[in-house]
């Protein structure tokens, strides 16, 4: 199985190869086909592969049922990855814009001489910037 290859594409390639081998009079039992399909899955599928191998008889497990199981697993896995990605994005705090206020002193004046009205305006500005 190729990296990030959809299971439908992998099943199609697998079927094409098996059909090509049948043209050369190579016959496979159902068990051989199921085993070959399971072996050809990438490491991302290890948990499902082990589950099938340990709970099903690969010699009698229908190949079509295996295909359906693989497609359902992929669909659920994609949904789970998408939910995980979305929740990680939601957990990140939105980037905050920062504004730096530059303090300047005129000759002979001091920042401590700010009027109450100017101080109130500054407090309102800071609260607005912080989202209060």
Secondary structure per residue as TSV (DSSP state, phi and psi in degrees):
chain	resnum	aa	ss	phi	psi
A	1	X	-	360.0	134.8
A	2	X	-	-79.4	153.9
A	3	X	T	-61.0	131.9
A	4	X	T	58.8	24.9
A	5	X	-	-84.2	131.3
A	6	X	-	-62.5	146.1
A	7	X	H	-62.9	-31.6
A	8	X	H	-63.2	-40.7
A	9	X	H	-65.5	-39.1
A	10	X	H	-66.7	-41.9
A	11	X	H	-63.1	-40.6
A	12	X	H	-62.8	-45.5
A	13	X	H	-62.4	-43.2
A	14	X	H	-59.8	-46.6
A	15	X	H	-63.4	-41.7
A	16	X	H	-60.8	-42.3
A	17	X	H	-65.5	-45.7
A	18	X	H	-63.3	-42.8
A	19	X	H	-64.4	-36.8
A	20	X	H	-64.2	-39.8
A	21	X	H	-69.5	-31.3
A	22	X	H	-64.6	-31.4
A	23	X	T	-62.9	-23.7
A	24	X	T	-98.4	23.0
A	25	X	T	62.0	28.3
A	26	X	-	-92.2	121.3
A	27	X	-	-109.6	143.1
A	28	X	-	-123.6	142.8
A	29	X	-	-80.6	163.6
A	30	X	H	-58.8	-41.7
A	31	X	H	-60.9	-40.1
A	32	X	H	-64.5	-42.1
A	33	X	H	-65.6	-44.2
A	34	X	H	-63.5	-44.3
A	35	X	H	-62.4	-43.8
A	36	X	H	-63.2	-41.3
A	37	X	H	-63.9	-45.2
A	38	X	H	-63.6	-40.6
A	39	X	H	-66.0	-28.5
A	40	X	T	-83.4	-4.8
A	41	X	S	-72.0	148.3
A	42	X	-	-76.2	175.1
A	43	X	G	-62.7	-24.8
A	44	X	G	-61.9	-19.8
A	45	X	G	-101.4	7.8
A	46	X	H	-55.8	-42.1
A	47	X	H	-63.7	-42.7
A	48	X	H	-69.1	-41.0
A	49	X	H	-57.7	-48.5
A	50	X	H	-64.7	-38.6
A	51	X	H	-61.2	-46.1
A	52	X	H	-66.0	-44.6
A	53	X	H	-64.1	-32.3
A	54	X	H	-89.1	-17.6
A	55	X	H	-113.4	-17.4
A	56	X	S	-117.5	153.6
A	57	X	-	-88.5	106.5
A	58	X	T	-62.3	-21.0
A	59	X	T	-73.7	-25.3
A	60	X	T	-114.0	-5.2
A	61	X	S	-72.5	118.6
A	62	X	-	-63.4	136.8
A	63	X	H	-60.6	-39.1
A	64	X	H	-64.6	-36.3
A	65	X	H	-67.6	-37.3
A	66	X	H	-61.8	-44.4
A	67	X	H	-57.8	-46.1
A	68	X	H	-62.3	-42.4
A	69	X	H	-62.0	-42.8
A	70	X	H	-64.8	-41.2
A	71	X	H	-66.4	-41.1
A	72	X	H	-65.5	-42.4
A	73	X	H	-60.8	-44.6
A	74	X	H	-62.6	-43.9
A	75	X	H	-60.8	-46.8
A	76	X	H	-65.1	-38.8
A	77	X	H	-66.0	-41.2
A	78	X	H	-64.8	-43.3
A	79	X	H	-62.9	-41.4
A	80	X	H	-64.5	-43.3
A	81	X	H	-63.5	-39.6
A	82	X	H	-65.6	-42.5
A	83	X	H	-63.4	-41.1
A	84	X	H	-63.5	-42.7
A	85	X	H	-63.0	-43.9
A	86	X	H	-64.4	-42.1
A	87	X	H	-67.3	-34.3
A	88	X	H	-65.1	-40.4
A	89	X	H	-66.1	-38.7
A	90	X	H	-68.5	-30.7
A	91	X	H	-72.1	-27.2
A	92	X	S	-68.4	135.5
A	93	X	-	-75.4	143.1
A	94	X	-	-63.7	146.0
A	95	X	-	-64.8	135.2
A	96	X	-	-99.1	136.1
A	97	X	-	-83.2	134.0
A	98	X	-	-112.7	137.0
A	99	X	-	-118.9	129.8
A	100	X	-	-102.5	126.2
A	101	X	-	-96.6	126.7
A	102	X	-	-91.1	131.3
A	103	X	-	-95.1	129.5
A	104	X	-	-125.7	145.6
A	105	X	-	-115.8	123.1
A	106	X	-	-79.3	154.2
A	107	X	T	-59.1	129.0
A	108	X	T	83.8	-6.8
A	109	X	-	-111.3	163.8
A	110	X	-	-135.5	151.6
A	111	X	G	-66.7	-20.5
A	112	X	G	-75.3	-8.3
A	113	X	G	-92.2	25.2
A	114	X	-	-73.6	134.6
A	115	X	-	-72.4	162.0
A	116	X	H	-61.0	-36.9
A	117	X	H	-66.2	-41.6
A	118	X	H	-66.1	-39.2
A	119	X	H	-65.0	-42.5
A	120	X	H	-62.3	-41.4
A	121	X	H	-61.5	-41.3
A	122	X	H	-65.6	-42.0
A	123	X	H	-62.9	-43.1
A	124	X	H	-62.4	-40.5
A	125	X	H	-62.5	-45.9
A	126	X	H	-63.6	-43.3
A	127	X	H	-62.6	-40.5
A	128	X	H	-64.9	-40.5
A	129	X	H	-67.2	-31.8
A	130	X	H	-86.4	-6.8
A	131	X	T	84.6	23.3
A	132	X	-	-76.8	360.0
